[in-house]
Amino acid sequence: MIKTNPTLFFVDGEAPGAPGLKGSHCKACKQTVLLQVAACPRCGNRELDSVCIGQRATLGQSSEVFHSADGFEAPYFIGQIETEQGPRTFAPIAAAPGTKLEVGMPLRFELFDRPDGRVGFAYAPAEGIA
């Protein structure tokens, strides 16, 4: 299986709780950050656990994009997401063109097969989960 960005997310079986985003959890101050880092950005501690995060998130601002980009046929959505563990990032949102997305709506992490044979991810609206 070839991932679109191997440094950004886990697929099933790669980590406990996968699939989800790759993160680091500081053993000293308990800060969780996006990606696997060598030192905690809050306290500088170098003892971090690699964790799977972002299985659930909430939507911040979002936008419908009308120009195709690598692997995304227009129109598509992009949005700011806040994972339930705290880190925020921008991610594709799996929603039909013209869908009304609302700030604060619950999202869930999903893997999808791309036409080029790679595996990518997006966040999909998750009715009923907070």
Buried (B, 14 or more C-beta within 10 A) or exposed (E): EEBBEEEBBBBEEBBEEBBBBBBBBBEEEEBBBBEBBEEBEEEEEEEBEBBBBBBBBBBEEBEBBEEEEEBBEEEBBBBBBBBBBEBBBEBBBBBEEEEEBEEEBBBBBBBBEBEEEBBBBBBBBBEEEE
